[in-house]
Amino acid sequence: MPTKLHFFGAAGGVTGSSMLLEHDGASVLIDCGMFQGSKTEKELNYRPFPFDPTSLSAVLLTHAHIDHSGLLPKLTRNNFKGPIWTTPASAELCAALLADSAGIQEMEVEQLNRRNMQKGGAQVTPIYTRADAAACETQFKTVAFNAWSQILPRLRARWWNAGHILGAASIEVEASDASGAILRLLFSGDVGAGGSQFAADPEGPSGLDFVVMESTYGDTERAKLTPAERQAKLVDEMLAAHGACGPLLIPAFSVERTQELIVDLLQAMDEGQAPRGPIFVDSPLAVRVMDAYFRFGKAQDGSNPFERLKQSTWLQFTESANESKAIERVRGWHIIVSASGMCDAGRVRHHLQRLLWNEQATVMLVGYQAVGTLGRLLRDGVKDVRIQGEHIKVAARIRSLDIYSGHADAPGLVKWAQARGPIRGAIFLTHGEPLSRTGLQGRLQSAGAAAGGVIAPLLDACYRLEGVEAISETIGAPRIPQDAPARHDWHNARADFLNILGQKLQDASSDQAREQLIAKLKSQLAA
Ligand SMILES: [Zn+2]
């Protein structure tokens, strides 16, 4: 029976990571991520899996991020009963993240059903519920880094620290056949940037037949900052925010980014580089995953950098909505770290609503801001925003400090691939927007990283692996069109259009000019 590799997600996009390996008559799934891109992609979450969940023998999970783990409870809901192999830290983070994700699914569907009921539309069911997430949690089977686990009689796997987030791994798979021939594969998961005081540098084996690797920043080169340089930049921002006499609001992702930030903020205060003041961590999910950081956090020197968060009297975790609301009444210098990182959901929107008009306040964006999100609008300097239907003038200082990244940049990815050599077959590139992926493909090809070339598989593509040959199998049409413009669907186009319109109206010299512009557009639409 031939060995086959299917690409069921993050092929031509960044989200929905999922690959299926058929070997020796059994099937193993590597990651089961949620699609989070355009509406067209997100709609895939609601469709049946492109494989039979009951036919899977096991799942191997690289890490806890929702775009890699988010559809695991849907597998359980669809009668998958096998083990989900991953590291202890990933299992613990998944417990919090999947319960949170299930809560969001239930809430969104409830709102949708209420609207549908008013309009006489059909009722929909959530992708999965909190009960499914809890049931899924019992299927986790944990593995230590660097030790082999026997997954099937003729397939074993080993988890290597990928240095991306807590517990994140690259997974090495060794598959043998009846004749004793061995096929060696490596699934990169997300590869860390290295040189961080919070995570190990990415590790991995060398001498492989095939490598599947991510390409998120495949065409981007970032300035390398040492931990000290990064800290200095953060201190500058703290001093400037303090000098402006208002609070500092930092929208941040609940997992990892928030924990790293508060370690750095506290260090700046403890070492007297920045004035002391309360730091509010206003994100229930961030609070719920803290235990995992206390238990599994490890710096390059072996110490736990998150340990210091246990003792600080300046740190305040606000879990209930009332505690969150009470932050409004705090006077004097204080910092609020709240999710979501791109300001498109969560409690941070409430803080933005009450602080954006205030010219003494500072809003510091620290991560990736996707097109169409409120975070991106703020970063791009928009002076007027709408939050929960309310029109708000942006007077606060808006700062952007993109120095906290969990991903290797293009040179880092090439270096990572070279360290895996010799690669006798091909490298398959996943987990990247089309331009990033093509960029990395070129870089890897010129570096001669793999003897079998560099392949950019399309969504739902399948390859037969024979020795070191990867032979493309003919399959039906992919579930969604694969050309770039189609991925950028009309919802994105509408968001772009509304952004441009908003900017034009704002830039217009007078209200009269604004009215003229609107009249002109209306007549165009009526034509
Ligand atoms: Zn990730």
Boltz pocket constraint, residues with backbone or C-beta under 6 A from the ligand:
constraints:
  - pocket:
      binder: B
      contacts: [[A, 63], [A, 65], [A, 164], [A, 190]]
      max_distance: 6.0
